[in-house]
Amino acid sequence: MSRALAAVGVLILLCAVGFAVPAGSGAAKPQGAAKAKCKQRHPHKSKRKRCRKRTSSGSAPTGAGGGTGSPNGVPGRLLATEREVSPTDLRLQLSRPSLAAGSAIVKQYHAGSDPHNLISEKSGSVAFAFGTLDPGGDQRQTVTLARGTYTLYCSLLDHRSLGMQATLTVN
């Protein structure tokens, strides 16, 4: 009996100090336990949701969650997906046709069956490049984009002439 009383005493002490209590121990959570808070100091409703800072209009800031970039330092995001529709019809699909000038996270995703690379040119010179990627792979880079028009393409074999090319406008 004294062992049981000692165990209950330890559980009560742990609850009072705020430590986690093992599930099924019968001990309740301490009253007034605070919910997790982010830097904006508001309670999270669920541990699964991420905290996203809201603007005064109640929407997510530009650039959050794959936006187009913004002057407040949030990088834009661009996904370049490469795939083969047929042996003579190759595609390079961009997730958006334009981005804001500044920092951007560019991700190359290979949805095809042949190796591909990704080259970006602006005014005839290479702005950034990804190495050769095997099927099913992906890679990403953070780049700084200046205003202008960029041509993205795969430089392997004749992939560019078979359609693996896209245009990105940076405003």
Biotite code that builds the C-alpha atoms (Angstrom):
import biotite.structure as struc

atoms = struc.array([
    struc.Atom([0.000, 0.000, 0.000], chain_id="A", res_id=1, res_name="MET", atom_name="CA", element="C"),
    struc.Atom([2.828, 2.410, 0.838], chain_id="A", res_id=2, res_name="SER", atom_name="CA", element="C"),
    struc.Atom([4.316, 1.874, -2.655], chain_id="A", res_id=3, res_name="ARG", atom_name="CA", element="C"),
    struc.Atom([0.998, 2.851, -4.262], chain_id="A", res_id=4, res_name="ALA", atom_name="CA", element="C"),
    struc.Atom([0.794, 5.983, -2.106], chain_id="A", res_id=5, res_name="LEU", atom_name="CA", element="C"),
    struc.Atom([4.376, 6.895, -3.002], chain_id="A", res_id=6, res_name="ALA", atom_name="CA", element="C"),
    struc.Atom([3.622, 6.480, -6.734], chain_id="A", res_id=7, res_name="ALA", atom_name="CA", element="C"),
    struc.Atom([0.539, 8.690, -6.462], chain_id="A", res_id=8, res_name="VAL", atom_name="CA", element="C"),
    struc.Atom([2.602, 11.281, -4.575], chain_id="A", res_id=9, res_name="GLY", atom_name="CA", element="C"),
    struc.Atom([5.220, 11.321, -7.346], chain_id="A", res_id=10, res_name="VAL", atom_name="CA", element="C"),
    struc.Atom([2.503, 11.728, -10.007], chain_id="A", res_id=11, res_name="LEU", atom_name="CA", element="C"),
    struc.Atom([0.955, 14.624, -8.091], chain_id="A", res_id=12, res_name="ILE", atom_name="CA", element="C"),
    struc.Atom([4.369, 16.253, -7.745], chain_id="A", res_id=13, res_name="LEU", atom_name="CA", element="C"),
    struc.Atom([5.065, 15.825, -11.471], chain_id="A", res_id=14, res_name="LEU", atom_name="CA", element="C"),
    struc.Atom([1.696, 17.355, -12.354], chain_id="A", res_id=15, res_name="CYS", atom_name="CA", element="C"),
    struc.Atom([2.271, 20.305, -10.042], chain_id="A", res_id=16, res_name="ALA", atom_name="CA", element="C"),
    struc.Atom([5.688, 21.014, -11.562], chain_id="A", res_id=17, res_name="VAL", atom_name="CA", element="C"),
    struc.Atom([4.294, 20.675, -15.115], chain_id="A", res_id=18, res_name="GLY", atom_name="CA", element="C"),
    struc.Atom([6.034, 17.534, -16.320], chain_id="A", res_id=19, res_name="PHE", atom_name="CA", element="C"),
    struc.Atom([4.317, 15.103, -18.660], chain_id="A", res_id=20, res_name="ALA", atom_name="CA", element="C"),
    struc.Atom([2.372, 12.339, -16.985], chain_id="A", res_id=21, res_name="VAL", atom_name="CA", element="C"),
    struc.Atom([2.381, 8.867, -18.566], chain_id="A", res_id=22, res_name="PRO", atom_name="CA", element="C"),
    struc.Atom([-0.789, 7.999, -20.462], chain_id="A", res_id=23, res_name="ALA", atom_name="CA", element="C"),
    struc.Atom([-3.151, 5.763, -18.567], chain_id="A", res_id=24, res_name="GLY", atom_name="CA", element="C"),
    struc.Atom([-1.760, 6.757, -15.170], chain_id="A", res_id=25, res_name="SER", atom_name="CA", element="C"),
    struc.Atom([-5.061, 8.278, -14.166], chain_id="A", res_id=26, res_name="GLY", atom_name="CA", element="C"),
    struc.Atom([-3.510, 11.657, -13.424], chain_id="A", res_id=27, res_name="ALA", atom_name="CA", element="C"),
    struc.Atom([-5.148, 14.667, -15.012], chain_id="A", res_id=28, res_name="ALA", atom_name="CA", element="C"),
    struc.Atom([-3.369, 17.542, -16.764], chain_id="A", res_id=29, res_name="LYS", atom_name="CA", element="C"),
    struc.Atom([-2.555, 20.423, -14.465], chain_id="A", res_id=30, res_name="PRO", atom_name="CA", element="C"),
    struc.Atom([-5.127, 23.232, -14.583], chain_id="A", res_id=31, res_name="GLN", atom_name="CA", element="C"),
    struc.Atom([-4.234, 26.237, -16.713], chain_id="A", res_id=32, res_name="GLY", atom_name="CA", element="C"),
    struc.Atom([-1.732, 24.413, -18.914], chain_id="A", res_id=33, res_name="ALA", atom_name="CA", element="C"),
    struc.Atom([-0.684, 26.839, -21.644], chain_id="A", res_id=34, res_name="ALA", atom_name="CA", element="C"),
    struc.Atom([-1.095, 25.962, -25.298], chain_id="A", res_id=35, res_name="LYS", atom_name="CA", element="C"),
    struc.Atom([1.980, 26.187, -27.501], chain_id="A", res_id=36, res_name="ALA", atom_name="CA", element="C"),
    struc.Atom([2.542, 29.715, -28.787], chain_id="A", res_id=37, res_name="LYS", atom_name="CA", element="C"),
    struc.Atom([4.536, 31.042, -31.674], chain_id="A", res_id=38, res_name="CYS", atom_name="CA", element="C"),
    struc.Atom([6.388, 34.328, -31.823], chain_id="A", res_id=39, res_name="LYS", atom_name="CA", element="C"),
    struc.Atom([3.117, 36.162, -32.578], chain_id="A", res_id=40, res_name="GLN", atom_name="CA", element="C"),
    struc.Atom([1.855, 35.082, -29.111], chain_id="A", res_id=41, res_name="ARG", atom_name="CA", element="C"),
    struc.Atom([-1.434, 33.552, -30.114], chain_id="A", res_id=42, res_name="HIS", atom_name="CA", element="C"),
    struc.Atom([-2.483, 30.009, -29.149], chain_id="A", res_id=43, res_name="PRO", atom_name="CA", element="C"),
    struc.Atom([-2.275, 27.227, -31.708], chain_id="A", res_id=44, res_name="HIS", atom_name="CA", element="C"),
    struc.Atom([-5.547, 25.404, -32.189], chain_id="A", res_id=45, res_name="LYS", atom_name="CA", element="C"),
    struc.Atom([-3.883, 22.217, -33.349], chain_id="A", res_id=46, res_name="SER", atom_name="CA", element="C"),
    struc.Atom([-0.342, 20.888, -33.216], chain_id="A", res_id=47, res_name="LYS", atom_name="CA", element="C"),
    struc.Atom([-0.696, 19.822, -36.852], chain_id="A", res_id=48, res_name="ARG", atom_name="CA", element="C"),
    struc.Atom([-1.274, 23.328, -38.185], chain_id="A", res_id=49, res_name="LYS", atom_name="CA", element="C"),
    struc.Atom([1.599, 25.700, -38.760], chain_id="A", res_id=50, res_name="ARG", atom_name="CA", element="C"),
    struc.Atom([1.430, 29.216, -37.508], chain_id="A", res_id=51, res_name="CYS", atom_name="CA", element="C"),
    struc.Atom([1.280, 31.703, -40.350], chain_id="A", res_id=52, res_name="ARG", atom_name="CA", element="C"),
    struc.Atom([1.600, 35.374, -39.692], chain_id="A", res_id=53, res_name="LYS", atom_name="CA", element="C"),
    struc.Atom([-1.469, 37.228, -40.933], chain_id="A", res_id=54, res_name="ARG", atom_name="CA", element="C"),
    struc.Atom([-1.527, 40.665, -42.475], chain_id="A", res_id=55, res_name="THR", atom_name="CA", element="C"),
    struc.Atom([-4.049, 43.295, -41.415], chain_id="A", res_id=56, res_name="SER", atom_name="CA", element="C"),
    struc.Atom([-6.426, 42.123, -44.153], chain_id="A", res_id=57, res_name="SER", atom_name="CA", element="C"),
    struc.Atom([-6.397, 38.611, -42.656], chain_id="A", res_id=58, res_name="GLY", atom_name="CA", element="C"),
    struc.Atom([-4.647, 36.920, -45.552], chain_id="A", res_id=59, res_name="SER", atom_name="CA", element="C"),
    struc.Atom([-1.235, 35.310, -45.639], chain_id="A", res_id=60, res_name="ALA", atom_name="CA", element="C"),
    struc.Atom([1.602, 37.655, -46.628], chain_id="A", res_id=61, res_name="PRO", atom_name="CA", element="C"),
    struc.Atom([2.802, 37.700, -50.213], chain_id="A", res_id=62, res_name="THR", atom_name="CA", element="C"),
    struc.Atom([5.367, 34.974, -50.750], chain_id="A", res_id=63, res_name="GLY", atom_name="CA", element="C"),
    struc.Atom([4.139, 32.651, -48.008], chain_id="A", res_id=64, res_name="ALA", atom_name="CA", element="C"),
    struc.Atom([3.285, 29.135, -49.036], chain_id="A", res_id=65, res_name="GLY", atom_name="CA", element="C"),
    struc.Atom([4.662, 29.364, -52.558], chain_id="A", res_id=66, res_name="GLY", atom_name="CA", element="C"),
    struc.Atom([3.837, 32.989, -53.361], chain_id="A", res_id=67, res_name="GLY", atom_name="CA", element="C"),
    struc.Atom([5.623, 35.240, -55.767], chain_id="A", res_id=68, res_name="THR", atom_name="CA", element="C"),
    struc.Atom([8.189, 36.814, -53.484], chain_id="A", res_id=69, res_name="GLY", atom_name="CA", element="C"),
    struc.Atom([8.069, 40.219, -51.848], chain_id="A", res_id=70, res_name="SER", atom_name="CA", element="C"),
    struc.Atom([10.204, 43.094, -50.714], chain_id="A", res_id=71, res_name="PRO", atom_name="CA", element="C"),
    struc.Atom([9.821, 42.008, -47.053], chain_id="A", res_id=72, res_name="ASN", atom_name="CA", element="C"),
    struc.Atom([12.438, 39.284, -47.546], chain_id="A", res_id=73, res_name="GLY", atom_name="CA", element="C"),
    struc.Atom([10.180, 36.261, -48.053], chain_id="A", res_id=74, res_name="VAL", atom_name="CA", element="C"),
    struc.Atom([11.596, 34.363, -51.056], chain_id="A", res_id=75, res_name="PRO", atom_name="CA", element="C"),
    struc.Atom([9.399, 33.492, -54.006], chain_id="A", res_id=76, res_name="GLY", atom_name="CA", element="C"),
    struc.Atom([9.064, 29.864, -55.023], chain_id="A", res_id=77, res_name="ARG", atom_name="CA", element="C"),
    struc.Atom([9.205, 28.238, -58.424], chain_id="A", res_id=78, res_name="LEU", atom_name="CA", element="C"),
    struc.Atom([8.751, 24.568, -59.301], chain_id="A", res_id=79, res_name="LEU", atom_name="CA", element="C"),
    struc.Atom([10.110, 23.406, -62.670], chain_id="A", res_id=80, res_name="ALA", atom_name="CA", element="C"),
    struc.Atom([8.725, 19.970, -63.568], chain_id="A", res_id=81, res_name="THR", atom_name="CA", element="C"),
    struc.Atom([10.323, 17.997, -66.408], chain_id="A", res_id=82, res_name="GLU", atom_name="CA", element="C"),
    struc.Atom([8.491, 15.129, -68.118], chain_id="A", res_id=83, res_name="ARG", atom_name="CA", element="C"),
    struc.Atom([8.314, 13.188, -71.369], chain_id="A", res_id=84, res_name="GLU", atom_name="CA", element="C"),
    struc.Atom([4.860, 13.041, -72.972], chain_id="A", res_id=85, res_name="VAL", atom_name="CA", element="C"),
    struc.Atom([6.236, 10.933, -75.835], chain_id="A", res_id=86, res_name="SER", atom_name="CA", element="C"),
    struc.Atom([9.725, 10.287, -77.271], chain_id="A", res_id=87, res_name="PRO", atom_name="CA", element="C"),
    struc.Atom([9.342, 13.393, -79.452], chain_id="A", res_id=88, res_name="THR", atom_name="CA", element="C"),
    struc.Atom([7.318, 15.584, -77.058], chain_id="A", res_id=89, res_name="ASP", atom_name="CA", element="C"),
    struc.Atom([9.169, 16.734, -73.935], chain_id="A", res_id=90, res_name="LEU", atom_name="CA", element="C"),
    struc.Atom([7.827, 19.303, -71.471], chain_id="A", res_id=91, res_name="ARG", atom_name="CA", element="C"),
    struc.Atom([9.167, 21.740, -68.912], chain_id="A", res_id=92, res_name="LEU", atom_name="CA", element="C"),
    struc.Atom([6.288, 23.095, -66.845], chain_id="A", res_id=93, res_name="GLN", atom_name="CA", element="C"),
    struc.Atom([6.721, 26.015, -64.432], chain_id="A", res_id=94, res_name="LEU", atom_name="CA", element="C"),
    struc.Atom([4.467, 26.380, -61.399], chain_id="A", res_id=95, res_name="SER", atom_name="CA", element="C"),
    struc.Atom([3.949, 30.067, -62.274], chain_id="A", res_id=96, res_name="ARG", atom_name="CA", element="C"),
    struc.Atom([4.836, 32.263, -65.255], chain_id="A", res_id=97, res_name="PRO", atom_name="CA", element="C"),
    struc.Atom([6.326, 35.135, -63.216], chain_id="A", res_id=98, res_name="SER", atom_name="CA", element="C"),
    struc.Atom([8.066, 35.986, -59.940], chain_id="A", res_id=99, res_name="LEU", atom_name="CA", element="C"),
    struc.Atom([8.985, 39.187, -58.137], chain_id="A", res_id=100, res_name="ALA", atom_name="CA", element="C"),
    struc.Atom([12.622, 40.247, -58.382], chain_id="A", res_id=101, res_name="ALA", atom_name="CA", element="C"),
    struc.Atom([14.794, 39.182, -55.465], chain_id="A", res_id=102, res_name="GLY", atom_name="CA", element="C"),
    struc.Atom([15.409, 35.942, -53.649], chain_id="A", res_id=103, res_name="SER", atom_name="CA", element="C"),
    struc.Atom([13.644, 32.814, -54.929], chain_id="A", res_id=104, res_name="ALA", atom_name="CA", element="C"),
    struc.Atom([13.719, 29.118, -54.130], chain_id="A", res_id=105, res_name="ILE", atom_name="CA", element="C"),
    struc.Atom([13.779, 27.186, -57.408], chain_id="A", res_id=106, res_name="VAL", atom_name="CA", element="C"),
    struc.Atom([13.056, 23.467, -57.315], chain_id="A", res_id=107, res_name="LYS", atom_name="CA", element="C"),
    struc.Atom([13.662, 21.096, -60.225], chain_id="A", res_id=108, res_name="GLN", atom_name="CA", element="C"),
    struc.Atom([11.479, 17.983, -60.176], chain_id="A", res_id=109, res_name="TYR", atom_name="CA", element="C"),
    struc.Atom([12.070, 15.136, -62.622], chain_id="A", res_id=110, res_name="HIS", atom_name="CA", element="C"),
    struc.Atom([8.830, 13.338, -63.508], chain_id="A", res_id=111, res_name="ALA", atom_name="CA", element="C"),
    struc.Atom([10.232, 11.688, -66.642], chain_id="A", res_id=112, res_name="GLY", atom_name="CA", element="C"),
    struc.Atom([12.259, 8.608, -67.490], chain_id="A", res_id=113, res_name="SER", atom_name="CA", element="C"),
    struc.Atom([15.460, 10.064, -69.026], chain_id="A", res_id=114, res_name="ASP", atom_name="CA", element="C"),
    struc.Atom([18.095, 12.160, -67.206], chain_id="A", res_id=115, res_name="PRO", atom_name="CA", element="C"),
    struc.Atom([17.583, 15.958, -67.401], chain_id="A", res_id=116, res_name="HIS", atom_name="CA", element="C"),
    struc.Atom([19.292, 19.108, -66.231], chain_id="A", res_id=117, res_name="ASN", atom_name="CA", element="C"),
    struc.Atom([17.971, 22.658, -65.907], chain_id="A", res_id=118, res_name="LEU", atom_name="CA", element="C"),
    struc.Atom([19.680, 25.753, -67.271], chain_id="A", res_id=119, res_name="ILE", atom_name="CA", element="C"),
    struc.Atom([18.398, 29.311, -66.883], chain_id="A", res_id=120, res_name="SER", atom_name="CA", element="C"),
    struc.Atom([19.571, 32.013, -69.266], chain_id="A", res_id=121, res_name="GLU", atom_name="CA", element="C"),
    struc.Atom([18.964, 35.739, -69.236], chain_id="A", res_id=122, res_name="LYS", atom_name="CA", element="C"),
    struc.Atom([20.160, 37.852, -72.176], chain_id="A", res_id=123, res_name="SER", atom_name="CA", element="C"),
    struc.Atom([22.268, 34.979, -73.505], chain_id="A", res_id=124, res_name="GLY", atom_name="CA", element="C"),
    struc.Atom([24.224, 34.240, -70.324], chain_id="A", res_id=125, res_name="SER", atom_name="CA", element="C"),
    struc.Atom([23.583, 31.551, -67.708], chain_id="A", res_id=126, res_name="VAL", atom_name="CA", element="C"),
    struc.Atom([21.801, 32.923, -64.610], chain_id="A", res_id=127, res_name="ALA", atom_name="CA", element="C"),
    struc.Atom([21.741, 29.628, -62.703], chain_id="A", res_id=128, res_name="PHE", atom_name="CA", element="C"),
    struc.Atom([21.994, 25.925, -63.505], chain_id="A", res_id=129, res_name="ALA", atom_name="CA", element="C"),
    struc.Atom([21.117, 22.559, -61.995], chain_id="A", res_id=130, res_name="PHE", atom_name="CA", element="C"),
    struc.Atom([23.203, 19.441, -62.640], chain_id="A", res_id=131, res_name="GLY", atom_name="CA", element="C"),
    struc.Atom([21.900, 16.293, -64.306], chain_id="A", res_id=132, res_name="THR", atom_name="CA", element="C"),
    struc.Atom([19.072, 14.682, -62.367], chain_id="A", res_id=133, res_name="LEU", atom_name="CA", element="C"),
    struc.Atom([17.957, 11.049, -62.556], chain_id="A", res_id=134, res_name="ASP", atom_name="CA", element="C"),
    struc.Atom([14.271, 10.099, -62.953], chain_id="A", res_id=135, res_name="PRO", atom_name="CA", element="C"),
    struc.Atom([12.121, 10.663, -59.866], chain_id="A", res_id=136, res_name="GLY", atom_name="CA", element="C"),
    struc.Atom([14.603, 13.019, -58.225], chain_id="A", res_id=137, res_name="GLY", atom_name="CA", element="C"),
    struc.Atom([14.438, 16.647, -57.224], chain_id="A", res_id=138, res_name="ASP", atom_name="CA", element="C"),
    struc.Atom([16.868, 19.355, -56.228], chain_id="A", res_id=139, res_name="GLN", atom_name="CA", element="C"),
    struc.Atom([16.556, 22.982, -55.162], chain_id="A", res_id=140, res_name="ARG", atom_name="CA", element="C"),
    struc.Atom([18.560, 26.197, -55.050], chain_id="A", res_id=141, res_name="GLN", atom_name="CA", element="C"),
    struc.Atom([18.026, 29.634, -53.594], chain_id="A", res_id=142, res_name="THR", atom_name="CA", element="C"),
    struc.Atom([18.851, 32.199, -56.262], chain_id="A", res_id=143, res_name="VAL", atom_name="CA", element="C"),
    struc.Atom([18.621, 35.969, -56.630], chain_id="A", res_id=144, res_name="THR", atom_name="CA", element="C"),
    struc.Atom([16.671, 37.004, -59.707], chain_id="A", res_id=145, res_name="LEU", atom_name="CA", element="C"),
    struc.Atom([16.949, 40.420, -61.356], chain_id="A", res_id=146, res_name="ALA", atom_name="CA", element="C"),
    struc.Atom([14.148, 41.895, -63.462], chain_id="A", res_id=147, res_name="ARG", atom_name="CA", element="C"),
    struc.Atom([13.924, 40.486, -66.956], chain_id="A", res_id=148, res_name="GLY", atom_name="CA", element="C"),
    struc.Atom([12.964, 37.444, -69.001], chain_id="A", res_id=149, res_name="THR", atom_name="CA", element="C"),
    struc.Atom([14.596, 34.085, -68.304], chain_id="A", res_id=150, res_name="TYR", atom_name="CA", element="C"),
    struc.Atom([14.604, 31.037, -70.551], chain_id="A", res_id=151, res_name="THR", atom_name="CA", element="C"),
    struc.Atom([14.729, 27.718, -68.682], chain_id="A", res_id=152, res_name="LEU", atom_name="CA", element="C"),
    struc.Atom([15.570, 24.536, -70.585], chain_id="A", res_id=153, res_name="TYR", atom_name="CA", element="C"),
    struc.Atom([17.241, 21.119, -70.523], chain_id="A", res_id=154, res_name="CYS", atom_name="CA", element="C"),
    struc.Atom([20.552, 21.207, -72.406], chain_id="A", res_id=155, res_name="SER", atom_name="CA", element="C"),
    struc.Atom([20.974, 17.424, -72.748], chain_id="A", res_id=156, res_name="LEU", atom_name="CA", element="C"),
    struc.Atom([20.874, 15.947, -76.263], chain_id="A", res_id=157, res_name="LEU", atom_name="CA", element="C"),
    struc.Atom([18.038, 17.554, -78.271], chain_id="A", res_id=158, res_name="ASP", atom_name="CA", element="C"),
    struc.Atom([15.647, 17.963, -75.317], chain_id="A", res_id=159, res_name="HIS", atom_name="CA", element="C"),
    struc.Atom([15.302, 21.736, -75.789], chain_id="A", res_id=160, res_name="ARG", atom_name="CA", element="C"),
    struc.Atom([14.291, 21.413, -79.446], chain_id="A", res_id=161, res_name="SER", atom_name="CA", element="C"),
    struc.Atom([11.777, 18.695, -78.485], chain_id="A", res_id=162, res_name="LEU", atom_name="CA", element="C"),
    struc.Atom([9.923, 21.138, -76.206], chain_id="A", res_id=163, res_name="GLY", atom_name="CA", element="C"),
    struc.Atom([11.707, 21.064, -72.847], chain_id="A", res_id=164, res_name="MET", atom_name="CA", element="C"),
    struc.Atom([11.843, 24.850, -72.564], chain_id="A", res_id=165, res_name="GLN", atom_name="CA", element="C"),
    struc.Atom([9.865, 27.506, -70.668], chain_id="A", res_id=166, res_name="ALA", atom_name="CA", element="C"),
    struc.Atom([9.925, 31.267, -70.121], chain_id="A", res_id=167, res_name="THR", atom_name="CA", element="C"),
    struc.Atom([9.913, 32.998, -66.721], chain_id="A", res_id=168, res_name="LEU", atom_name="CA", element="C"),
    struc.Atom([9.250, 36.728, -66.312], chain_id="A", res_id=169, res_name="THR", atom_name="CA", element="C"),
    struc.Atom([10.750, 38.469, -63.281], chain_id="A", res_id=170, res_name="VAL", atom_name="CA", element="C"),
    struc.Atom([9.096, 41.800, -62.419], chain_id="A", res_id=171, res_name="ASN", atom_name="CA", element="C"),
])
